[in-house]
Amino acid sequence: MSTSERLIESTRELLWERGYVGTSPKAIQQRAGAGQGSMYHHFAGKPDLALAAIRRTAEEMRAKAEEQFSAPGTALERITAYLLRERDVLKGCPVGRLTQDPEVMTDRTLRGPVDETFEWLRGRLAEILAEGRDRGELDAALDPAATASAVVAVLQGGYVLARAAQSTEPFQQAVAGVLGLLAGHATTR
């Protein structure tokens, strides 16, 4: 792995663990096994490196989600696969955690990939739900956009509840609850 890749990967890990403020250039360099000169050779500074790391994390999150979203199956089966996939629940969502970081949220550039990711996720879920409704898998009264937003809110809230309790159980309950609500909209053929 190249030095720039090690720097990006180290920054991704540290942002997830410590947030932007808690991630110092020195900590990044130590974790990456790179010197200060190497870091500044590849990146203009911490914001530039953080942006590369946030973009990479967002792209990875979208790619993982798309694996379930584009798989064969009904809308409910694909959304269920997405919600039940393996996650490091107690660490929280690597993109969602950034919303709690004031330095990221007040910087339009750093916030951009976060906003784009959640917009994409809500949009993609709404597409799948609309597809399921149009195919007669889900009841016609279902509002795909509102339901997609609720699914994302429950998922992110599940991470918060799990971290607060230091247990995956609240996350699992939140997911089971939203799946139960979605199943209530399923039609029988």
N, C-alpha and C positions, 0 to 999 in steps of 0.2 A: 504494500500500500504506500502510495506516495506521501510526502510530507503534507501537502495540501489536503489530501484525503484524511489523514490522521488528525489534522487540525479540525476539519469539519466534523468528523465523527466524535472527537473528544468534546467539541462544543455542543453537539447535539445531546450527548449524555449529560453534560454538566447543566445545560439549560433545563433538561427534564428533572434532574435531581435538585438543583439549587435556584433556578430562575436566572434571569438576566443579570440582576444586580449582584447576586451571589456568585456569578461566574466571572472570575478575574482573568485577565490575559495570562497571568502567571500560572493559574490553575490549568488553563487550557494547554499551555506549553508543557507543563509537567505531565499531564495525562497523555499528551500526544508524543512526548519524547522529542520535542522540537525546541529549538532556541528562539529567542526573541527576534533575531535577524531573519530566521526562516519564516516566522509568522508574518512579519511585516513585509517580507519579500512577496508573499502570496496574497496578502490581504491588507487593505489600507488601515485597518484597525479593528477593534472589537465589534463595532456595529456592522462592518462589512462581513466579517467572519460569522457573526450571529445571523445575519440575513441569509447567508449561504446555508447555514445549519437549519434555520427555520424552514427555508424553502425545501431542503432535502427531506426533513421530517414530514412536511405537509404532502409532498409528492409521494412519499412512502405510505402515508396514511391513506391517501386516495387510491393508490394502487392496490393495497390490501383490501380495502372496501370493495373496489371494483371486481375483485376476484369472486366475491359472493354475489354482487349485484348482477354480474353478467353470466352467472352460471345458469344451467337449465333449471327449470322448476317454476312454480307459481310465484307470484309476487310475495306472498306470505312466507313461502319456503326460503326465498332468497334473503328476505329481510331477517327472518329467523336465523339463518346461517350467519349473517353479518353480526347480529346481536349476540349470538352464542359463541362466536369465535374466541380463541384463546387470547387473553389480554393480561397485561401486568397491572391488574386493577388497583393495587395499593400504591403504585407509583402515579396513578392517574393518567389521563390522556395527555400525551406529549404536546399536542396542539392546544387542547383545552386549558391546560395548566398555564399557558402563556397569557391567557386572558386575565389572569390574576396578577400579572406583573405590570405595574404602572409604567415602567420604563418602556416596555414593549407596546402597551396600549396607547401611550401618548406620542409614540414615534410612528408616523404614517407609513414609513417604509417598512419597518419591522412588523407592524400590525397587518400590512397588506396580505401576506401569505396566510395569516390566521383567518382574516375576514374571507378571503377567497376559498379557503378550505371549508369553512362552515357553510358558506353560500353554496358551494358545489355539493356538499353532503345533503343539505336540505333539498336542493334541486334534484339531485339524483334519486333520493328517496321518494320525492313527489312524483317523479317520472314513473318509477316502479309501481307506486300505489295507483297512479292514474291508469297505467297499463293493466293492472289487476282489476280495477273497476271496469275498464272498457271491455275486458275479456269475460266479465261476469263472475270473476273469482271473489270480488269484494262488493259490498252493497253500494248501490248507485248514490246513496246519500253521503258517502265518505268524501270528505274534503282533503284531497291529496296534499296540498301545501300546508294546511294547518296540522294534519296528522304527521307529516314529515318533520315539522318543527317540534311537535310533541315528542316524537321518537328521539330526536337529537337532544332535546332538553332532558328527557328521562335518562338517557345514556350518560350525559355529562353530570347530571345530578347524582346518578348512581355512583360515579367515581368519587364525588365529594362526600357522599354518605359513607362509602367504604373507607375512605381515608380518615374521616372523623372517627369512625368506630374501630379503625385498624383491623377490619375484617372484611372479607369479600362478600359476606352474607347480604348486607344492604344492597350491594350492586346486583347480586343475583336476584334478589326480591324485586328490585326496580325493573330489571329486564323481564322477569316472569310476569310482572304486572302489565307492562306495556304489550307483551305478546298476548296476554289474555284479552286486553282491550282490542287489539288487532283481530284476534280470532273471533271476537264478537261481531266483526264486520264481514267475516267470511260467509260466502253463500254456499249452499249445497247445490250440486249440479244434478 
